[in-house]
Structures are given as C-alpha cells and as structure tokens.
Amino acid sequence: MLALWMLRALSAGGLGVIGWRLGLYVSELSSDKEAFLPWGLALALAGAIIGGVLIPYLILKSWRMSAEFIDSLPGSALISATAGLLVGLVVASLISIPLYTLSGWPGWGVPVIVNVVLGFSGLWLGVQRERDVRAIFPGLEAPAPSIGSAMGSNGIGWTGKADKIKSRKSSRNGNILVDTSAIIDGRIADLSITGFLEGSLIVPRFVLDELRHIADSSDPLRRNRGRRGLEVLGKLRKDESVPLQVLDVGVENGKEVDAVLVQLARETKSAILTTDYNLNRVAELQGVQVLNVNELANALKSIVLPGEELRVNIVQEGKEVGQGVAYLDDGTMVVVEGGRRYLNAFHDVVVTRVLQTAAGRIIFAQPKGD
C-alpha cells in the first residue's frame, strides 16, 4: 500500500511539473504574459490528476498482466527464449562494431536497428526451439496447480484424500501420452470435445509409426482400424479445446513400443491414455498414472440395484439352458434367467444381482412375475 501511494505521489508530481513547464511554453508563445498563470495552474493540476490516478493504474495493470503471462509459461519456453535473445544480441553487437564508425545519425541509428532486429529474431528462434529444450530438461515443465494449494490461500485446510490428489498432481506436468490403442478406439475425440481432459495430448513419433504400419497392413480389419486411428488424429488436430503435440521420439531396435512409452512417461512425469489392459497394469506397477478409457466408460455406466425393474429387448440365447441375453443402451449385458422364450421381444425383468468383472458389469435378472 505504501509503495502504491509513493508511485501515485511521484507520478502526480512528475506530470504536474510537466504541466507547469508546458504552461510556461504556452505563455511564451502568447503576447499576454499574464496568461501564464491560468495556463500553468490548469495544466499543472491536470497533470497531477492524471499522474495520480491514471498512470499508476496503467503501470500496475501492465505489470500484473506481464507477470501472469510469464508465470503461465513453462520453464523450457523461458529458457529457450532467453537463450535465443542473448545469442541474437551478441551477434548484433559483433556486427555493429564497424557500424559505429559511420558519420552522422547512421553511426548510432543503424546499430540500434541491427540490435532490435537480431534480438527479436533470436527471441523468435528460441521460442521455436522450445521443444528441444523441453526434451533435454523435462523437469522444467510447469506443474499443474494442486487443489490443496489453490484452496490453501483461502485458509481452508485439506487432509486425507486431498493430500493424495496433491501428491498425484505434483508428480505430473499436465501432459498426457496417447497410446495407439486409445487412438484406434476413437472415443478420445469425443472425450476431448467434452472438456474433461486437462493438459496437452502428446503423441510420440513411434506411436504414429505403429499406427501407419497398421494402416498399411494387408489385413483388411487391421487396415481399417489404422485408418480410423489416423482419422481420429485429424479430428483432434482440428479441435482447439485440447492441444495436440507430436513428440519426436523413436524406438531403438529390439525394444517394445509399450516399454518405451512407459519409460518416456516416467522421464517426463506424464500420464498415459490407453485402452490396453496389459499396458495399464505394467504402467501402474512402475508408478505411472494411467487414464484408461474403458475404466472411465465402466464408471459412467448406469447403476442398477437388485429389485429394480427394467424393460429390455432379449436379442439372443445365453450360455445356460433357458437363458436370454439383452443389452442396455450403454452396452451393459443383461442375462435373463428363463428369458429364452421371450427371444426377439421386449419384456419387463427384475434385477436379481449385479456382477462386476474385469471386462465390465453384468446384470442378472429374471422375467417379471416369474
């Protein structure tokens, strides 16, 4: 608060003096020397008001916007931009040495222009090579703010589950590595449109290579799956709600794609988005957070309890004698005991039990009234 009032006082005093001097200049141009008093007072008062009210607001507003912008940038971008700016200024200084011998205004004007042009050129080149710096120093990525730190400023204490969320957030940099299975699955595009994904989607180059090999396969089924994956990537590229980046990382001969993906996730502190059950388990054993699309779909399926009534369309026979099988709108299987006689027809059933398996949820029911 004291610094703000000092800034107001300095701004008001400085612009007040400028207004007073401007009044002197106006009085010198006028034939009436007594006109200095109203002009000088009016301009000095206007300068003091503008300096005390407007100038501090503009300075503080610009300072806060600059600080927020710099704070939002990752460390790799700041380092690459600073390095590019320094290189550009050093080159400009070396080039400007013989230019100072020019006579007249080119002796100082041309070196200034050269420094500005090469400085901004170096800054631009540094920003363009930010990906290389991020690959060398993956720890420079700005960590995502944790829930505990965001609420701590309001004086609210968090314990238990919030501490787990905070520790998990601190071990991630906000990036999500996308596996080939998640791309081919296709639901990632619909998920990104909803806005539930936070952070940037990173597709390593070896995942693109694997997807291209699948699209070029002689097997029609694999070829169609690969082409669908490429179409999903094109859709994600057009979607601006979630940024998509391609990381130039290959696979050495003899190494599996899944192993390299898990190692890359550990080194860059990123999560893995996949639908592969085996990759899910291997990554969790190595301490890598996994976002499994299938687990998300199972978690969002409708919850039914024993005793509830459903109206289903029994479409096929079950494995046991007399059983019928139906499916809910979300794909959940409903096994109807004694439902074979209602095959290819809608019928009311009563839920008897719900079985949760690794493959999903299975509902067992029997026809209503039996």
N, C-alpha and C positions, 0 to 999 in steps of 0.2 A: 504493500500500500504506500509506504514511504517513497519507494522508487517511482511509483506512478505519479505521485504529486510532484516529485523533483522533475520528472520528464515534462509534466504539464507546465511547471514554472519556467523551465528552460525554453520550451517551445513558445510559450507566450511572450517571454522576454525577447527571444531572438526575433520573432516575427513582429513584435512591437517596435523594436529598433529599426527593422527593415521598413516598416510603415512610416516611421518618423523620417528616415532618410529619403523615402520616396516623396513625402510631403515637402522636404527641402528642395528636391529636384523640381517639383511642380511649381513651387513659389519662385524659383529662379527663372523658369520659363514664362511666368506671368509678369506683367508690368506692375501689378499691385503687390508690393512686398508684404503688406499686411494680410494677404490671402494665405500666408504660410500657416497661421495659427489654426484656422478651421481645417485646412487640408491635413496638416501634421497631426492634429488630435484625432481626426476621423480615421486616417489611415493607421495610426499607431493603435487606436482602440480596436479596429477591425483585425489588425494583425495579431494583437494579443488574444482576442476571442478565438480566432481560427487556430492559433498555435496552442491554446489551452484546451480546446475541445476536439478539433478535427485531427490535427497532426498526431497526437498520442493514439487515437483510435486506429488511424491508418497504420501506424508503426506496429502496434501490438497485434492488430489483425493479420498483417503480413507475416509477423514473426510467428504467430501461432499456426498459421496455415503452412508455413515453411517447415516448422518443427513437426507437425503432424505428417506432412508428406515424407520427410526424411525418416521419421520413425516407422512409417509403413513399408519402407524399402528393406529388403533383406541385406544382410551384411555383404554378400557376394557382389550385389549391384553397386553398393557404395565403394567397395574396394576397387572394382574394375573401373568405375567411372573416375575415381580419384587418380588411379594409376594412369589412365588414358589422358587425363587433363595435365598431369605433371609431365608426361612424355611429350605432349604437344607443346607445352610452354618451354621445355628445354630445347626442343628442335627450333622453335620460333626464336629463342634467344640467340642460338648459334647462327641462324640465318640473318638476324637483324644486326649483327656486329658490323658488317661492311656498309649497312644502310644508314648508320648514324653519320657517316661522312658526307652524306648528301647535303647540299646547301638549301637554305630556306625551310619552308614547312615540311617538305618531304623527309628532312632529317629526323623529325620526330613523328610525323604522321604515318609514314609508310611502316616503320617498326611497330607502331601501335596496331595498325590494321593486320599486319602479319601475326602478331601475338594473339589477337582476338580470333582470327580465322583458324589458325592452327590449334589454339586452345580448345575451341568448340569442336574442331574436327577430332582431336584426341579424346575429348569427352564422349563424343558420339561413338567412336570406335570402341572405347572402353565399355560403354553400355551394351553394344552389340556382342561383345565377347564375354558377357556376364555368365553365360552358360559354362564356359571353360573354367572360370574361377570357381563356380559352384561345384563342378565336378572334382576340382582339386581340393577344395575346402568345403565338404558337405555340411560341416557343423556350423557354417556361417548363416544358414537359413534362419530367419526369424521364427522363434517358436510361437505356436498359437497360444493366445491368452487363455489361461485356465479359469474355470468357473470360480475357484476359490479366490484367486487374485482379483477377479472382476468384482466380486461381492465384498471382498475384504475392505475396499475403500469406503464402503457404507457402514463399516463397523459390525458386520454380521459374521459370526464365526461359523465355520463348516467343519464337520467331523465325519468319520465313518466313510460312507460311500463317496462323499465329495472329495476326500483325500485320495481315494483310488482314482477318481476321474482326473484329479490334478496331476498325479504321478503318471497316468497314462498320457495325458496331453503333453507333459514335459518331455516325454520320450519320443514325440513325433514332431516333425517340422511342417505338417499340414499337407504334404504331398501323398498321393495315392498311386502306387504302381498297379497297372492294369494287366491282368493275366490274359492269355489267349482264350481260355475258356469263357471268361466274362465277356470278352468282345463278341465271340461267336454266339453266346447266349442271347445277346441283343437287348435284354432288359435294362442294361446300364444306360442306354439312351433315354428310355422313359424315366428312369430314376433321376438322371441329371436334370431333366426338364422340371421335375417337381421341386428342385432346390434343396433336397435333403443332403446332398453331398457337399461337404465343406473342404476346400482346398483345391489343389490342381491335380488333374489326372495326368500321370506320366506314363507314356508308352515307350518302353525300351526298344531299341532298334532290333534286338534279337527276337522280340515278340512279333514285330512286323515281318521279319524274315520268315518266322514259323508260319505266320498267317498267310504269307504269299505262297509258301510251299504247299499249304493245304489247298489254297485256291487253284493251284496249278496241278493238283493231283489228278490221276487218271480215273479214280473212283468218283462216279457222279455225286454220291452223297457227300463225300469229303469236299469235293469241289464246290458244291452248293453252300456248304457250311462256311468255307473260307470266303467265298464271295459275299455271303451275308455279313461276315465279320468286317470286311472292307467297307460295305455299305454303312454299317453301324459307325465305323470310324469317320466316314464322311459326314454322317449326320451330327456326330459330336463336334466335328470341326466347325460346322455352321452354327452350333449352339453357343452363344456367348455367355450363358449363365455359369458354365463351368469351364475354366481354361484348360486346354488340352495341349500338352507339350510332348515332343519326341526326344528321348534321351539317346544320344549317340553312344551306345554301349553294345559291344558284340559279345559273342560266346567263343571261348577258346575250344580248340578241337578236343573231343573227349569228355566235355562237361555237359551235363544235362541243363536244359533250359530252366526247369524248376529250381534246381540248386543255385544257379546263377541269380535267379530272381530273388530268392530268399537272402542270399548274400548281399545283393545290391540293396535290398530293403533294410538290412541290418546296418550297412555302412552309411546309408543316407537317412536313417531313422524315419522311414516311410512305412505306411500300411500297404497291404496287398489286397486288391479287389479281385475275387475269383469265384468260381463255382466248383472248383476241383476239390473233392473231399480229401484226397491224399495230401495235396499241397497245403490245404488248410491245417491238417494235423501236424505236418512237418514244420510249417512256419510257426505254429503256436509253441511247439517244443523248443524252438530256438529263440523264443521271446519276441517274435514279430507279430504285430497286431494284424488280424485278418478280417476283412469285410466280406462275408460270404453272402452272395445274393440269394442263394437257396434258403439259408437260415433266416434272412430277412423276410422272404416270402412266406416261410412257415410261421414266423412270428405274427404276420399280418393276417393269417387266415382266421376265419370266423370261429369263435369259441362256442361249442355246444356242450351241454351238461346232460348226464343221464336223466331221463324223464322228459326231455324236450321232444316236441313233435316236429317233424319235417315232412315236406312233400317233395318227393324225388321221382326221377324218371329211371326206372330199372332197365338198363340197356344190355346187360349180359349176365351169363351164369357165373357163379362163384366156383371156387375150387372144391368146396364141400358139397355134398348132395343136398339139393333143395335151396341152395343159396342164390341170391341175386345181387348184382353189383350196380351201384349208381354213383354219380359224381355230383358234387356241389359246384357252384359257379366258380369257386376258386381252385377247383381241381381236387379237392379232398375226396378220397374214396369212402363210400358208404357201403358196408357189407350188410345185406338184409337177410336175416335167417328166415328161411321159408319164403323167400321172395321170388323164387323161380317161376311160380305160377302167375306172377304179375309182370312177366318179361315184356319189354317194349310198351310199358304203360306207366302213367303217373299214379302214385299211391302214397297215402299217408303212412308214415312209420314213426316209431317211438325209439329214441336213442336209449340203448342199454348200457353201453360202456364206450370209452374213448381210449385208443391205444396210440401212444406217441413212440415212433420208431425213428431210426436214423434217416430213413427215406422220407419221412413225413408223418402226418397224422392220419389214422384210420378210425372211422366211426362204425361201430357195430349197432345194428338196430333190428327191430322186428316189426312186421306189419301191425298197424293199429287195430286193436280189437282181438288179436290172437292171444 
